[in-house]
Amino acid sequence: LNLIGADTLYGRYWGATEEVPFLHFELCYYQAIDAAIARGLKTVEAGAQGEHKLARGYVPVPTWSAHYIPHPAFRRAVAEFVEREREAIAAESEYLGELTPFRRG
């Protein structure tokens, strides 16, 4: 499932009933890029996670989400985890950003 915004194609959901080699990459990456180019979109946003995206030209970018957690103790625990995770993700993103297939400088 891809959603089309004003200037971005957002890839969000994928599924198949059988294993077909490379189908995921064809549909979720290559066809998404082709569709965005054909529609004159500026960006393809392929969703969070996945080091496999680097080889396909997707560079790490921050993503955000908003959630309300009503239970105070659970909300605190999640907030503490997210704070620790934020630092780890920043370091990983910087490292992975150096591994992209694009020329620098």
Secondary structure by P-SEA (a helix, b strand, c coil): cccccccbbbbcbbbbcccccccccccccaaaaaaaaaaccccccccccccccccccccbbbbbbbbbbccaaaaaaaaaaaaaaaaaaaaaaaaaaaacccccc
